[in-house]
């Protein structure tokens, strides 16, 4: 990823905040037929040894999991990148005070993104899949008036559904983040961006992130 130094997310907590707040990831893998691209929610967890792992699942009909068989069964051979997209927005030059002064301004696009590089494995243990699904559901049902739980469904029905999916785990070896939010511009121009984004209907939180005031988004679990 092209990474100007002033846009690099050097704070690990800020990178992790993006991963947690925007879990619907793009998973890019070097497949047997070329590049494979999948889209799925990934839950980040820390192992007892301190390693980061991303856990998700795919349909059994998705041939991606077959990379874990045969000659490519060695996890070290299956390199992958999970891309987490934070907030992004078009930045109008009309929001800059310099537009009125001399007109030497152009549009841009501000955004946050985190790339998680690592080794892809496909856990086969039924307990792993049950634990993952429970964690996934519990997080996204939290705070609802009547939260649904995995145990609410009949066990025979759940077992049939589990047979149709395969676990996916990315053992993270490198986490790289980019936060392009006009940090190199003067304060008055960044304030213009904030006001413009709010007028466009963006939340105060997104506006703060995209004008460089806040490096880390939040989610309800924080």
N, C-alpha and C positions, 0 to 999 in steps of 0.2 A: 504494500500500500504506500502510495506517495505520502510522505509525512514531513511537512515543514516543522521545524523545531518548535515554533510558537503555537502549533496546533496539537502537539503530542500530549496525550493524557498520561502524565507520569505518576499520578496518584492511583494506587491500586484500589482504594476504596471507591474512587469515582468510576473506574472501569467496572468493578463489580456491581456498582449501583445500576449501570446500564444493563448488564446481563440480567439482573434481578427484575428491573422495572419493565424490560422489553423482552420477555422470554421466547417470543415466537421468532425462531432463528432460521436462517438460510444455511443449510449444511452442504458444503462443497467437498466432493470426494473424487479421487482419481480412480475411476472404475475401469473394468476390463474393456469396455466399449468407448472409453473416453471419459470426459468430465461428467460426473453425476451431480445433480442439484436437487435437493429436497428441502421442504419447508415443514417445520415441526416445532412445537414448544419443547424447550430444554430446561430442565431444572438443575441449578447449580448446587453442588454439595461439596463438602470438604471431608476427606477420609480421615481416619484416626492417625494416619502418617502425615497429615497436613497437605496432601495433594488435592488439587481441584479436579472434579469430574462433572461432566454434563450428562444428564440422563434423560432419555426420551424413548419413544417407540414409533415404529412404522408398521404399515400393513404387511402381512406376510406375503401378499402378492407383489410387493415391491422387491425387485431383484437385488436391491442394495445389500441386504443382509447376507446374500450368497458370497459376497467378498470375503466373509469370514470362514469360508470353506476351501478345501482343496489347497492349491499351491499358495494361496494368499491367506491361509489360516493364521499365519504369524501376525500378531497384532502390530508389530513394528513396521510391517509392510503396508499397512492401511493408514496412510496419512490423510487427514481431513482438516477442514477449517469451518468453524461455525461462526456466522456473521450475525451480530445483534445490532439492529438499527434503532437508535434513539430518536428523539425528535428532530425534525428537519423542516425547513421553510425557505421559500423564495424571499429574497431581501430586495425590496424595491429601492432604486436610487432616489426616489421621491421622498424617502424618509430622512435623507441626510441634509443637514443645514447647508452643506457645500453645494447642493443642487441649486439653491437660490442665490448663492454667492457667485459661483463661476461656472457651474454646470459640468465640471470635469468629474463625473461620477458614472458608474455603470452598475448593473445588477450583479448579484451573486447568489449563492445558495449556501446556507449555514446548516450544519448537521452534527450529530454525534454518531459514532459507530465504533464497535468493538469487535475485533477478530480473535477468536480462540483457536489456536493451532494445537493439534494433538494427534493421538493415535486412537483409531476407532475400533471398538470391540462390540460383540453382540452377545450379551449374557444369555445363557440358556436356562438358568435356574428359575423355577416358578415363583419362589419366594422373592427373588429380585423384582420380577415383574409386578407382583402383588404389592410390594412395598412402594415401588415407583408410582403405580397408579393411585394408590391411596394418598401419597404425598401430593401428587399433582392435583387431584380432586380437592383435597383438604385446603390447599392454598387458594384455589379459585372459587371455592364455595364459601370461604371464610367471609363473615360479615353479612351474609344474606339472611333474610328473615327466617327462611326455612331451608337451611343448607342441606343439599343432597350428600349422602355418604355412600361409599362403595357397598357397604353392607346392606343398604336399602334394597338392592336388587337381589333376586333369587340366585343362589349359588350356582345352580345348573346353567342359568342364563349367562352369568359372569364367566363361567368356565368356557362356554362356547365362544364368547367374545374374546377371551384371552388367547384362545387357539388361533385367532385371526390376526394377531399382532406379534411383533418381535421387538425385544428390547434393544436399545442403542445406547452406548456409553462412549463418550469422548474423554480420554484421559488427557487433560490439558497440560501442554508443555510450555506454552507461551501465550500471553494475553496482551494484545496490542490495542490501544485505543486512540481515536482521533476526535478532537473537539474543535471544529471550525466554527467559531462564533464571533468573528470580527474583532478578536482580542487585540489585533495590531492597530485598530482605529482609535481615534480620540474618544474621550468619554461622551462628548455631546453627540457624536455620531451613533454610538452604541445606545444612548438614551433614545435617539430617534428610531432605532431599530425596535427597541422595546415598545415604544408607543405605537409604532406601525403594526407590530404583531398583535398587540392588544386590540387595535382597531379592526384587524382582520379576524378577530374572534378567537385568537389563541389564548390559552390559559396563562395566568400570571407565572406559573411554574415553567411552562414551555418558553415563555418570553424571556425569563431570567436565564435559562440555559442557553438560548439561541442568541442572546446579546452578550454572553460571556460573563454574566454576574454570578452564575451558579454552575460549577462544573459537574454536579452530580444530580441526576433526576431522583425522584423518590417513588416508592410504591407503598401500598398500605401496610406491608409487613415491616417497614422501617420503624 
